[in-house]
Amino acid sequence: IVDEKDSRIMRKADKSKAEKGMYKIYTEGLDNDKDGKYNEDPVGGTNIGINFPHLHKPFTKTGGIWPGSADESYAIMKFINEHPEIAMTMTYGSSNFCLIPPKGGRKGSVDLSRIKLDKGQAEMLSAEAGKYYTMKEIIEMAKRVVPPGMEVTESLVASFLGLGAIVNPLTKDLKFYKTLSEDYKEYLKSKKMDAKRLDPEKAKDGSFELWSYYHLGVPTFSMDFWTLPKPAEKKKSKGLSLDKLEKMSKEDFLKLSNSEVDSFLVENKAPKQFNATRVKKMMEEGKMTPEKMAEMFKKGQKSKNGKSSNEKLKALLAYSDAQLNGKGFVNWKSYNHPDFGEVEIGGEVPFVNNTPKAEMLDSLLSTQVPWVYELIQKLPDLKIVKSTVKSQGGNVYKIEVWVENKSFLPFPTAMGKKNGHVQVAVLELAGKMEVLSGKKRTPIRNLDGNSIVKYSWLVQSDTNQNIQIKLSSANAGGDSKQLKLGGK
């Protein structure tokens, strides 16, 4: 039906208000093949942006027959797998992980704190069938049954148990994404480019950025550069807003008076059973957080009008009227259609909602692209910060080495640690000696940002010599130090 506030907007009829639909919207065109369907045939071709493995949907109109079925996407995957030194990826497209951290909420993600074993799995692990175990507990059980020297990892256990793919970002990774998101917003503010805008799109199933995060396990970022600006708000709530709620801590929320919370709930059309007392109790019990609550209300507002399509259209109309002299939307007008008879044609002009004006391009790019260099400074950087050698007598020496990740981002990401794709760093003792305790080549599997870990060895050497301690990694830097065994 026609929106009562703006006749250019078509909205879905609300059955709860006894509204009756008056129009059906089609993409403009004809029934060329006379099969009773209009514009049903796709333009054709594969969108390489969604032709990657993670959550890929085969045999769709634009996703391709299989992941990598397009030459371009296959070449990208081949190149990346041949270059383990790649430490980070950046996608320029429709999502924006710099501004808004990767979204969760997909069904199918495995709860690693509650894994139920079937009868066969339980027998193999000497466990109890039907009982819930944590991933850590299962790893310890698996260590007792695998061949000596075989490493038991989460990815190995997940594969053995058939747990399926992880489909939501890991909590530990979201922490650094949120920190960097706030940094990016401050950066945009310093560049006077922090005007309110519509949220970027979520990363699509089969997209490069999802494959990069979930499969490659490297820090994965994306930028969309521009979306339609948010229309100016005609009235602002004097009390609690969704934006304020989203940034609140649980403690700050609980300090609000019941009347403030109730006013907020009424204003945002919460179900009647939700009141201040009940919501505060949910907060205290950990069943709800301010951020989750804000997200829930935002989703509810969007779903009422067809997944925020009205929000986007209202933003487009405001932008078209203010910036394009109305040329971003074709007003509805009567037309005699060869198949339908009398219809109305019109609507938004293609690509207006994601294409900025030409004169904006230089400033959008010159301001936002340099953020990549800021992210590079955050990449893991492993260094040897201290090394000592102490004689234990009998030509035996104790070597201790401290390795620090001198940067902000962890090595690797939590997802990289889980999927095992990122190559481990290696700490190696080079020289003529017998290693009595420890390994001559010691793997460093993970090291959080701005943290230090100590490694130690007992070695035996019958000669005075200088030995080399080498720290190497494919994508997190390296270092080397020299130590003297024996002599003064």
PEFENLIN-V605096 format. One record per residue. N is the residue number from 1. PHI is phi in degrees with one decimal (999 if undefined). OMEGA is omega in radians with two decimals (none if undefined). D_LAST is the distance of its C-alpha to the last C-alpha in whole Angstrom. Layout:
n:N phi:PHI omega:OMEGA d_last:D_LAST
n:N phi:PHI omega:OMEGA d_last:D_LAST
//
This chain:
n:1 phi:999 omega:3.13 d_last:91
n:2 phi:-77.5 omega:3.12 d_last:91
n:3 phi:-66.6 omega:-3.07 d_last:89
n:4 phi:-69.7 omega:-3.11 d_last:91
n:5 phi:-91.2 omega:-3.14 d_last:88
n:6 phi:-150.6 omega:-3.04 d_last:88
n:7 phi:-66.8 omega:3.09 d_last:90
n:8 phi:-77.1 omega:-3.06 d_last:88
n:9 phi:-93.6 omega:3.01 d_last:86
n:10 phi:-103.0 omega:3.12 d_last:87
n:11 phi:-122.7 omega:3.14 d_last:85
n:12 phi:-71.8 omega:3.10 d_last:86
n:13 phi:-66.6 omega:3.13 d_last:89
n:14 phi:-98.3 omega:-3.09 d_last:88
n:15 phi:-63.1 omega:-3.12 d_last:90
n:16 phi:-65.8 omega:3.11 d_last:89
n:17 phi:-105.1 omega:3.13 d_last:91
n:18 phi:61.1 omega:3.08 d_last:94
n:19 phi:-80.6 omega:-3.11 d_last:93
n:20 phi:-119.9 omega:-3.14 d_last:94
n:21 phi:-63.8 omega:-3.11 d_last:93
n:22 phi:-115.3 omega:-3.05 d_last:95
n:23 phi:-131.2 omega:2.97 d_last:93
n:24 phi:-123.1 omega:-3.05 d_last:90
n:25 phi:-99.9 omega:3.06 d_last:88
n:26 phi:-119.2 omega:2.91 d_last:87
n:27 phi:-72.5 omega:-3.05 d_last:85
n:28 phi:-58.3 omega:3.14 d_last:88
n:29 phi:163.2 omega:-3.06 d_last:89
n:30 phi:-126.6 omega:2.98 d_last:92
n:31 phi:-88.0 omega:-3.02 d_last:92
n:32 phi:-60.2 omega:-3.06 d_last:92
n:33 phi:-98.5 omega:3.04 d_last:92
n:34 phi:54.2 omega:3.12 d_last:95
n:35 phi:-106.9 omega:3.13 d_last:93
n:36 phi:83.2 omega:3.12 d_last:93
n:37 phi:-115.5 omega:-3.03 d_last:90
n:38 phi:-113.9 omega:3.08 d_last:89
n:39 phi:54.0 omega:-3.09 d_last:86
n:40 phi:-81.3 omega:-3.10 d_last:84
n:41 phi:-82.8 omega:-3.10 d_last:83
n:42 phi:-69.6 omega:3.10 d_last:79
n:43 phi:-61.3 omega:3.10 d_last:78
n:44 phi:101.7 omega:3.12 d_last:76
n:45 phi:96.2 omega:-3.11 d_last:72
n:46 phi:-100.7 omega:3.02 d_last:69
n:47 phi:-83.2 omega:-3.05 d_last:67
n:48 phi:-64.4 omega:3.12 d_last:64
n:49 phi:-67.0 omega:3.10 d_last:62
n:50 phi:-126.2 omega:-3.13 d_last:63
n:51 phi:-110.5 omega:-3.14 d_last:63
n:52 phi:-111.8 omega:-2.90 d_last:59
n:53 phi:-65.3 omega:-2.96 d_last:59
n:54 phi:-69.7 omega:3.14 d_last:58
n:55 phi:58.5 omega:3.12 d_last:61
n:56 phi:-65.6 omega:3.08 d_last:63
n:57 phi:-108.2 omega:-3.08 d_last:67
n:58 phi:-72.5 omega:3.04 d_last:68
n:59 phi:60.2 omega:3.01 d_last:72
n:60 phi:-94.0 omega:-3.05 d_last:72
n:61 phi:-64.2 omega:-3.07 d_last:74
n:62 phi:-125.4 omega:-3.05 d_last:71
n:63 phi:-82.1 omega:-3.11 d_last:68
n:64 phi:91.4 omega:-3.08 d_last:68
n:65 phi:-68.5 omega:3.12 d_last:69
n:66 phi:-150.2 omega:3.11 d_last:65
n:67 phi:-59.8 omega:-3.13 d_last:62
n:68 phi:80.3 omega:3.11 d_last:61
n:69 phi:-69.2 omega:3.06 d_last:64
n:70 phi:-85.1 omega:-3.11 d_last:64
n:71 phi:-55.9 omega:-3.06 d_last:63
n:72 phi:-67.0 omega:-3.13 d_last:61
n:73 phi:-67.9 omega:3.09 d_last:59
n:74 phi:-62.3 omega:-3.13 d_last:58
n:75 phi:-64.1 omega:3.11 d_last:56
n:76 phi:-64.2 omega:3.14 d_last:55
n:77 phi:-63.3 omega:3.14 d_last:54
n:78 phi:-63.6 omega:-3.13 d_last:53
n:79 phi:-61.4 omega:-3.10 d_last:50
n:80 phi:-65.3 omega:-3.14 d_last:49
n:81 phi:-70.1 omega:3.08 d_last:48
n:82 phi:-88.4 omega:-3.08 d_last:46
n:83 phi:-129.8 omega:-3.14 d_last:44
n:84 phi:-65.7 omega:3.12 d_last:42
n:85 phi:-75.4 omega:3.10 d_last:40
n:86 phi:-64.4 omega:-3.01 d_last:43
n:87 phi:-105.1 omega:-3.06 d_last:42
n:88 phi:-161.1 omega:3.03 d_last:45
n:89 phi:-126.3 omega:3.08 d_last:49
n:90 phi:-133.9 omega:3.12 d_last:52
n:91 phi:-110.8 omega:3.00 d_last:55
n:92 phi:-101.6 omega:-3.06 d_last:58
n:93 phi:-164.2 omega:-3.05 d_last:61
n:94 phi:-104.7 omega:3.09 d_last:63
n:95 phi:-95.5 omega:-3.12 d_last:61
n:96 phi:-149.7 omega:3.12 d_last:58
n:97 phi:-72.2 omega:3.07 d_last:55
n:98 phi:-70.1 omega:-3.08 d_last:54
n:99 phi:-85.8 omega:-3.10 d_last:57
n:100 phi:-128.8 omega:-3.11 d_last:57
n:101 phi:-55.2 omega:3.13 d_last:55
n:102 phi:-51.3 omega:-3.09 d_last:56
n:103 phi:-86.0 omega:3.02 d_last:59
n:104 phi:-103.8 omega:3.08 d_last:59
n:105 phi:90.6 omega:3.11 d_last:62
n:106 phi:-75.6 omega:3.10 d_last:63
n:107 phi:-79.3 omega:3.06 d_last:64
n:108 phi:109.6 omega:3.13 d_last:62
n:109 phi:-67.7 omega:-3.06 d_last:59
n:110 phi:-84.6 omega:3.03 d_last:57
n:111 phi:-87.4 omega:-3.06 d_last:57
n:112 phi:-74.1 omega:3.08 d_last:53
n:113 phi:-95.2 omega:-3.13 d_last:54
n:114 phi:-141.6 omega:-3.14 d_last:57
n:115 phi:-112.0 omega:-3.13 d_last:57
n:116 phi:-96.5 omega:-3.14 d_last:60
n:117 phi:-95.5 omega:3.04 d_last:60
n:118 phi:-80.8 omega:-3.02 d_last:63
n:119 phi:-61.7 omega:-3.12 d_last:63
n:120 phi:-64.8 omega:3.13 d_last:62
n:121 phi:-64.4 omega:-3.12 d_last:58
n:122 phi:-64.2 omega:3.13 d_last:58
n:123 phi:-63.1 omega:-3.12 d_last:59
n:124 phi:-65.1 omega:-3.08 d_last:56
n:125 phi:-97.2 omega:-3.08 d_last:54
n:126 phi:56.6 omega:-3.13 d_last:55
n:127 phi:-119.0 omega:-3.10 d_last:57
n:128 phi:-103.1 omega:-3.13 d_last:60
n:129 phi:-65.6 omega:3.10 d_last:62
n:130 phi:83.6 omega:3.14 d_last:64
n:131 phi:-90.0 omega:3.12 d_last:61
n:132 phi:-89.2 omega:3.10 d_last:59
n:133 phi:-130.6 omega:3.00 d_last:55
n:134 phi:-84.2 omega:3.10 d_last:52
n:135 phi:-59.7 omega:-3.14 d_last:50
n:136 phi:-61.4 omega:3.13 d_last:47
n:137 phi:-64.7 omega:-3.13 d_last:49
n:138 phi:-68.4 omega:3.10 d_last:50
n:139 phi:-60.4 omega:3.13 d_last:47
n:140 phi:-63.6 omega:3.10 d_last:46
n:141 phi:-67.2 omega:-3.10 d_last:49
n:142 phi:-67.2 omega:-3.14 d_last:48
n:143 phi:-60.1 omega:-3.09 d_last:45
n:144 phi:-79.6 omega:-3.04 d_last:46
n:145 phi:-116.4 omega:-3.14 d_last:49
n:146 phi:-83.9 omega:3.12 d_last:47
n:147 phi:-61.0 omega:3.12 d_last:45
n:148 phi:-56.0 omega:3.11 d_last:41
n:149 phi:88.2 omega:3.13 d_last:39
n:150 phi:-80.2 omega:-3.11 d_last:41
n:151 phi:-86.9 omega:3.12 d_last:41
n:152 phi:-101.9 omega:-3.13 d_last:44
n:153 phi:-117.1 omega:3.11 d_last:44
n:154 phi:-61.4 omega:-3.12 d_last:47
n:155 phi:-65.4 omega:3.11 d_last:48
n:156 phi:-64.7 omega:3.14 d_last:48
n:157 phi:-64.6 omega:-3.14 d_last:50
n:158 phi:-60.5 omega:3.11 d_last:52
n:159 phi:-65.8 omega:-3.13 d_last:53
n:160 phi:-62.7 omega:-3.09 d_last:54
n:161 phi:-84.6 omega:-3.13 d_last:56
n:162 phi:66.4 omega:-3.07 d_last:58
n:163 phi:-74.6 omega:3.14 d_last:57
n:164 phi:85.0 omega:-3.07 d_last:58
n:165 phi:-73.5 omega:2.97 d_last:57
n:166 phi:-77.7 omega:-3.04 d_last:55
n:167 phi:-118.9 omega:3.11 d_last:58
n:168 phi:-124.5 omega:-3.11 d_last:57
n:169 phi:-60.2 omega:-3.10 d_last:53
n:170 phi:-78.2 omega:-3.06 d_last:51
n:171 phi:-55.8 omega:-3.10 d_last:51
n:172 phi:-63.6 omega:3.11 d_last:47
n:173 phi:-71.4 omega:-3.13 d_last:47
n:174 phi:-61.2 omega:3.11 d_last:51
n:175 phi:-62.2 omega:-3.13 d_last:48
n:176 phi:-74.7 omega:3.08 d_last:46
n:177 phi:-62.9 omega:-3.14 d_last:50
n:178 phi:-66.3 omega:3.11 d_last:52
n:179 phi:-61.7 omega:-3.13 d_last:49
n:180 phi:-68.7 omega:3.08 d_last:49
n:181 phi:-63.3 omega:3.10 d_last:53
n:182 phi:-64.9 omega:3.08 d_last:53
n:183 phi:-61.9 omega:-3.12 d_last:50
n:184 phi:-66.3 omega:3.12 d_last:53
n:185 phi:-63.9 omega:3.08 d_last:56
n:186 phi:-65.9 omega:3.09 d_last:54
n:187 phi:-61.4 omega:3.12 d_last:53
n:188 phi:-62.8 omega:3.12 d_last:57
n:189 phi:-63.1 omega:3.13 d_last:58
n:190 phi:-66.4 omega:3.13 d_last:56
n:191 phi:-96.0 omega:-3.13 d_last:58
n:192 phi:58.4 omega:3.12 d_last:61
n:193 phi:-128.1 omega:-3.08 d_last:62
n:194 phi:-111.7 omega:3.10 d_last:62
n:195 phi:-61.1 omega:-3.12 d_last:66
n:196 phi:-65.1 omega:-3.09 d_last:67
n:197 phi:-139.9 omega:3.06 d_last:67
n:198 phi:-66.8 omega:3.11 d_last:68
n:199 phi:-65.2 omega:3.06 d_last:65
n:200 phi:-67.5 omega:3.10 d_last:64
n:201 phi:-71.1 omega:2.99 d_last:65
n:202 phi:-70.6 omega:3.07 d_last:63
n:203 phi:-62.6 omega:-3.07 d_last:61
n:204 phi:-81.2 omega:3.03 d_last:63
n:205 phi:-57.2 omega:-3.12 d_last:63
n:206 phi:84.5 omega:-3.09 d_last:61
n:207 phi:-77.8 omega:3.11 d_last:60
n:208 phi:-62.7 omega:-3.05 d_last:57
n:209 phi:-66.7 omega:3.07 d_last:55
n:210 phi:-68.6 omega:3.09 d_last:56
n:211 phi:-61.2 omega:-3.11 d_last:54
n:212 phi:-62.6 omega:-3.11 d_last:51
n:213 phi:-71.7 omega:-3.00 d_last:51
n:214 phi:-79.4 omega:-3.07 d_last:52
n:215 phi:-101.4 omega:-3.12 d_last:51
n:216 phi:-79.5 omega:3.10 d_last:48
n:217 phi:74.8 omega:3.11 d_last:46
n:218 phi:-100.0 omega:3.04 d_last:45
n:219 phi:-55.2 omega:-3.00 d_last:46
n:220 phi:-122.7 omega:-3.11 d_last:50
n:221 phi:-129.6 omega:3.10 d_last:52
n:222 phi:-152.2 omega:3.11 d_last:55
n:223 phi:-139.9 omega:3.02 d_last:57
n:224 phi:-110.4 omega:3.05 d_last:61
n:225 phi:69.7 omega:-3.02 d_last:61
n:226 phi:-159.7 omega:2.87 d_last:65
n:227 phi:-134.6 omega:3.10 d_last:67
n:228 phi:-58.8 omega:3.08 d_last:71
n:229 phi:-68.2 omega:3.08 d_last:70
n:230 phi:-70.9 omega:3.09 d_last:72
n:231 phi:-62.5 omega:3.11 d_last:75
n:232 phi:-62.0 omega:-3.14 d_last:75
n:233 phi:-74.2 omega:-3.12 d_last:76
n:234 phi:-74.0 omega:3.10 d_last:80
n:235 phi:-143.8 omega:-3.14 d_last:79
n:236 phi:-112.2 omega:3.09 d_last:76
n:237 phi:-67.8 omega:3.12 d_last:76
n:238 phi:-76.4 omega:-3.10 d_last:75
n:239 phi:-98.7 omega:-3.09 d_last:73
n:240 phi:-73.0 omega:3.09 d_last:71
n:241 phi:-109.3 omega:3.11 d_last:70
n:242 phi:-62.8 omega:3.14 d_last:68
n:243 phi:-64.9 omega:3.10 d_last:66
n:244 phi:-65.2 omega:-3.13 d_last:65
n:245 phi:-60.6 omega:-3.08 d_last:65
n:246 phi:-60.3 omega:-3.08 d_last:62
n:247 phi:-93.3 omega:-3.07 d_last:60
n:248 phi:-76.8 omega:2.95 d_last:61
n:249 phi:-87.2 omega:3.11 d_last:58
n:250 phi:-60.8 omega:-3.11 d_last:60
n:251 phi:-63.1 omega:3.14 d_last:60
n:252 phi:-66.0 omega:3.14 d_last:62
n:253 phi:-64.0 omega:-3.10 d_last:64
n:254 phi:-67.1 omega:3.10 d_last:65
n:255 phi:-78.9 omega:3.14 d_last:66
n:256 phi:-65.4 omega:3.09 d_last:69
n:257 phi:-73.2 omega:3.13 d_last:72
n:258 phi:-61.0 omega:-3.14 d_last:74
n:259 phi:-66.1 omega:3.09 d_last:77
n:260 phi:-63.5 omega:-3.13 d_last:74
n:261 phi:-67.2 omega:-3.14 d_last:73
n:262 phi:-62.9 omega:3.10 d_last:77
n:263 phi:-61.9 omega:3.11 d_last:77
n:264 phi:-62.5 omega:-3.11 d_last:75
n:265 phi:-63.8 omega:3.12 d_last:76
n:266 phi:-65.9 omega:-3.12 d_last:79
n:267 phi:-60.5 omega:-3.12 d_last:78
n:268 phi:-97.9 omega:3.01 d_last:76
n:269 phi:56.0 omega:3.08 d_last:79
n:270 phi:-71.8 omega:3.07 d_last:77
n:271 phi:-54.9 omega:-3.04 d_last:79
n:272 phi:-60.0 omega:-3.10 d_last:81
n:273 phi:-71.3 omega:3.11 d_last:79
n:274 phi:-89.9 omega:3.05 d_last:76
n:275 phi:-135.1 omega:-3.05 d_last:76
n:276 phi:-57.8 omega:-3.10 d_last:74
n:277 phi:-61.6 omega:-3.10 d_last:74
n:278 phi:-68.7 omega:-3.11 d_last:73
n:279 phi:-65.5 omega:3.12 d_last:70
n:280 phi:-63.5 omega:3.11 d_last:68
n:281 phi:-64.7 omega:3.10 d_last:68
n:282 phi:-62.8 omega:3.10 d_last:67
n:283 phi:-64.4 omega:-3.11 d_last:64
n:284 phi:-63.1 omega:-3.11 d_last:63
n:285 phi:-85.0 omega:3.12 d_last:63
n:286 phi:79.2 omega:3.13 d_last:61
n:287 phi:-81.1 omega:-3.11 d_last:64
n:288 phi:-147.6 omega:3.02 d_last:64
n:289 phi:-125.0 omega:3.10 d_last:62
n:290 phi:-55.8 omega:-3.12 d_last:63
n:291 phi:-64.1 omega:3.13 d_last:61
n:292 phi:-64.5 omega:-3.14 d_last:63
n:293 phi:-64.8 omega:3.11 d_last:66
n:294 phi:-62.5 omega:3.14 d_last:66
n:295 phi:-62.8 omega:3.14 d_last:66
n:296 phi:-62.3 omega:-3.14 d_last:69
n:297 phi:-68.1 omega:3.12 d_last:71
n:298 phi:-62.7 omega:3.11 d_last:70
n:299 phi:-63.5 omega:3.14 d_last:71
n:300 phi:-63.5 omega:3.13 d_last:74
n:301 phi:-65.2 omega:-3.13 d_last:75
n:302 phi:-69.6 omega:-3.04 d_last:74
n:303 phi:-69.0 omega:-3.13 d_last:76
n:304 phi:-64.6 omega:-3.12 d_last:79
n:305 phi:-119.3 omega:3.05 d_last:80
n:306 phi:70.6 omega:3.02 d_last:78
n:307 phi:55.9 omega:3.04 d_last:75
n:308 phi:69.1 omega:3.14 d_last:75
n:309 phi:-62.6 omega:3.11 d_last:77
n:310 phi:-66.6 omega:3.11 d_last:79
n:311 phi:-60.0 omega:3.14 d_last:76
n:312 phi:-65.9 omega:-3.12 d_last:75
n:313 phi:-66.8 omega:3.10 d_last:78
n:314 phi:-63.2 omega:3.10 d_last:79
n:315 phi:-65.8 omega:3.13 d_last:76
n:316 phi:-63.3 omega:-3.13 d_last:77
n:317 phi:-64.3 omega:3.12 d_last:80
n:318 phi:-63.0 omega:3.12 d_last:79
n:319 phi:-66.7 omega:-3.14 d_last:77
n:320 phi:-61.7 omega:-3.12 d_last:80
n:321 phi:-67.0 omega:-3.04 d_last:82
n:322 phi:-83.1 omega:-2.99 d_last:80
n:323 phi:-113.0 omega:-3.02 d_last:78
n:324 phi:-117.5 omega:-3.11 d_last:80
n:325 phi:54.9 omega:3.09 d_last:83
n:326 phi:79.6 omega:-3.06 d_last:84
n:327 phi:-81.9 omega:3.11 d_last:83
n:328 phi:-88.1 omega:-3.12 d_last:81
n:329 phi:-144.9 omega:3.09 d_last:83
n:330 phi:-95.3 omega:-3.12 d_last:87
n:331 phi:-62.9 omega:-3.12 d_last:89
n:332 phi:-64.4 omega:3.08 d_last:91
n:333 phi:-146.8 omega:-3.10 d_last:95
n:334 phi:-68.8 omega:3.14 d_last:98
n:335 phi:-154.9 omega:3.12 d_last:98
n:336 phi:-92.8 omega:-3.07 d_last:100
n:337 phi:-85.7 omega:-3.09 d_last:97
n:338 phi:-62.4 omega:3.14 d_last:99
n:339 phi:-101.4 omega:-3.04 d_last:98
n:340 phi:-96.5 omega:-3.00 d_last:98
n:341 phi:85.4 omega:-3.08 d_last:101
n:342 phi:-75.8 omega:3.10 d_last:100
n:343 phi:-136.4 omega:2.97 d_last:96
n:344 phi:-118.6 omega:3.11 d_last:94
n:345 phi:-118.5 omega:-3.13 d_last:91
n:346 phi:159.4 omega:3.11 d_last:88
n:347 phi:124.4 omega:-3.08 d_last:85
n:348 phi:-72.1 omega:3.10 d_last:82
n:349 phi:-73.5 omega:-3.10 d_last:81
n:350 phi:-54.5 omega:3.01 d_last:78
n:351 phi:74.2 omega:3.12 d_last:74
n:352 phi:-64.8 omega:-3.05 d_last:75
n:353 phi:-74.8 omega:3.11 d_last:73
n:354 phi:-134.8 omega:-3.14 d_last:70
n:355 phi:-123.3 omega:3.11 d_last:70
n:356 phi:-71.5 omega:3.09 d_last:70
n:357 phi:-65.0 omega:-3.04 d_last:72
n:358 phi:-56.6 omega:-3.09 d_last:71
n:359 phi:-71.3 omega:3.12 d_last:70
n:360 phi:-89.8 omega:-2.95 d_last:68
n:361 phi:-59.5 omega:-3.08 d_last:65
n:362 phi:-59.3 omega:-3.11 d_last:63
n:363 phi:-70.5 omega:3.11 d_last:62
n:364 phi:-61.7 omega:-3.11 d_last:62
n:365 phi:-74.8 omega:-3.06 d_last:59
n:366 phi:-66.5 omega:3.13 d_last:57
n:367 phi:-85.0 omega:-2.98 d_last:57
n:368 phi:-91.3 omega:-3.12 d_last:56
n:369 phi:-58.3 omega:-3.14 d_last:54
n:370 phi:-59.6 omega:3.08 d_last:51
n:371 phi:-61.1 omega:3.10 d_last:50
n:372 phi:-56.9 omega:-3.12 d_last:49
n:373 phi:-67.4 omega:3.06 d_last:46
n:374 phi:-66.2 omega:3.13 d_last:45
n:375 phi:-66.1 omega:3.13 d_last:45
n:376 phi:-59.2 omega:3.13 d_last:43
n:377 phi:-66.0 omega:-3.12 d_last:40
n:378 phi:-91.7 omega:-3.06 d_last:41
n:379 phi:-65.8 omega:-3.14 d_last:39
n:380 phi:-54.0 omega:-3.13 d_last:36
n:381 phi:-140.2 omega:-3.06 d_last:33
n:382 phi:-88.1 omega:-3.14 d_last:30
n:383 phi:-138.6 omega:2.98 d_last:27
n:384 phi:-85.6 omega:-3.05 d_last:23
n:385 phi:-100.5 omega:3.12 d_last:23
n:386 phi:-161.1 omega:3.08 d_last:19
n:387 phi:-148.8 omega:-3.13 d_last:17
n:388 phi:-137.5 omega:3.03 d_last:14
n:389 phi:-135.6 omega:-3.13 d_last:12
n:390 phi:-132.6 omega:3.11 d_last:12
n:391 phi:-72.5 omega:3.09 d_last:11
n:392 phi:-105.3 omega:-3.09 d_last:15
n:393 phi:88.5 omega:3.12 d_last:14
n:394 phi:64.2 omega:-3.13 d_last:16
n:395 phi:61.4 omega:3.08 d_last:14
n:396 phi:-104.4 omega:-3.08 d_last:15
n:397 phi:-130.6 omega:3.03 d_last:14
n:398 phi:-103.1 omega:3.13 d_last:16
n:399 phi:-108.1 omega:3.08 d_last:16
n:400 phi:-126.5 omega:-3.10 d_last:18
n:401 phi:-135.1 omega:3.09 d_last:20
n:402 phi:-106.8 omega:3.12 d_last:23
n:403 phi:-111.9 omega:-3.12 d_last:26
n:404 phi:-120.3 omega:2.90 d_last:28
n:405 phi:-90.0 omega:-2.97 d_last:32
n:406 phi:-83.5 omega:-3.10 d_last:32
n:407 phi:-119.1 omega:-3.01 d_last:36
n:408 phi:-80.0 omega:-3.04 d_last:39
n:409 phi:-76.9 omega:-3.12 d_last:40
n:410 phi:-74.7 omega:3.00 d_last:39
n:411 phi:-116.9 omega:-0.30 d_last:37
n:412 phi:-86.0 omega:3.00 d_last:40
n:413 phi:-64.6 omega:3.09 d_last:43
n:414 phi:-59.5 omega:3.10 d_last:44
n:415 phi:-69.0 omega:3.09 d_last:47
n:416 phi:-64.1 omega:3.09 d_last:44
n:417 phi:-66.3 omega:-3.08 d_last:42
n:418 phi:-72.7 omega:-3.08 d_last:46
n:419 phi:-87.4 omega:3.05 d_last:47
n:420 phi:69.5 omega:-3.09 d_last:44
n:421 phi:-79.7 omega:-3.10 d_last:44
n:422 phi:-71.8 omega:-3.14 d_last:41
n:423 phi:-64.6 omega:3.13 d_last:38
n:424 phi:-70.8 omega:2.96 d_last:35
n:425 phi:-81.1 omega:-3.09 d_last:32
n:426 phi:-131.1 omega:3.05 d_last:29
n:427 phi:-108.1 omega:-2.98 d_last:25
n:428 phi:-121.5 omega:3.00 d_last:24
n:429 phi:-94.9 omega:-3.12 d_last:21
n:430 phi:-113.4 omega:-3.14 d_last:20
n:431 phi:157.2 omega:-3.14 d_last:18
n:432 phi:-88.1 omega:-3.12 d_last:19
n:433 phi:-159.9 omega:3.02 d_last:18
n:434 phi:-106.0 omega:3.14 d_last:21
n:435 phi:-86.4 omega:-3.11 d_last:22
n:436 phi:-88.8 omega:-3.12 d_last:23
n:437 phi:-143.1 omega:-3.07 d_last:24
n:438 phi:96.5 omega:-3.13 d_last:25
n:439 phi:-117.7 omega:3.12 d_last:26
n:440 phi:-64.2 omega:3.03 d_last:24
n:441 phi:-116.7 omega:-3.07 d_last:27
n:442 phi:-103.2 omega:3.12 d_last:28
n:443 phi:-75.2 omega:3.00 d_last:31
n:444 phi:-109.7 omega:-3.00 d_last:31
n:445 phi:-85.6 omega:3.10 d_last:35
n:446 phi:-159.8 omega:3.11 d_last:36
n:447 phi:-153.6 omega:-3.11 d_last:34
n:448 phi:-62.7 omega:3.12 d_last:37
n:449 phi:-62.0 omega:3.11 d_last:37
n:450 phi:53.4 omega:3.11 d_last:34
n:451 phi:-135.3 omega:-3.05 d_last:33
n:452 phi:-126.3 omega:3.05 d_last:29
n:453 phi:-133.7 omega:-3.11 d_last:28
n:454 phi:-106.1 omega:3.06 d_last:25
n:455 phi:-122.8 omega:-3.13 d_last:24
n:456 phi:-140.8 omega:3.13 d_last:21
n:457 phi:-139.0 omega:2.86 d_last:20
n:458 phi:-112.8 omega:-3.13 d_last:19
n:459 phi:-129.5 omega:3.08 d_last:18
n:460 phi:-123.2 omega:3.14 d_last:17
n:461 phi:-142.5 omega:-3.12 d_last:15
n:462 phi:-86.2 omega:-3.12 d_last:15
n:463 phi:-123.6 omega:3.00 d_last:13
n:464 phi:-73.8 omega:-3.08 d_last:9
n:465 phi:-159.5 omega:2.99 d_last:11
n:466 phi:-96.8 omega:3.08 d_last:12
n:467 phi:-111.9 omega:-3.11 d_last:15
n:468 phi:-107.0 omega:3.00 d_last:17
n:469 phi:-107.6 omega:-3.07 d_last:19
n:470 phi:-110.3 omega:3.04 d_last:23
n:471 phi:-111.9 omega:-3.11 d_last:26
n:472 phi:-133.5 omega:3.06 d_last:29
n:473 phi:-151.9 omega:-3.13 d_last:33
n:474 phi:-73.6 omega:-3.01 d_last:36
n:475 phi:-142.5 omega:-3.13 d_last:37
n:476 phi:-133.0 omega:3.09 d_last:35
n:477 phi:80.0 omega:-3.12 d_last:32
n:478 phi:-171.0 omega:-3.08 d_last:29
n:479 phi:-167.9 omega:3.03 d_last:25
n:480 phi:-154.0 omega:3.10 d_last:22
n:481 phi:-137.5 omega:3.12 d_last:18
n:482 phi:-113.7 omega:3.09 d_last:15
n:483 phi:-125.8 omega:-3.14 d_last:12
n:484 phi:-106.2 omega:3.04 d_last:9
n:485 phi:-100.0 omega:3.12 d_last:9
n:486 phi:78.1 omega:3.13 d_last:7
n:487 phi:73.7 omega:-3.13 d_last:4
n:488 phi:-114.5 omega:none d_last:0
//
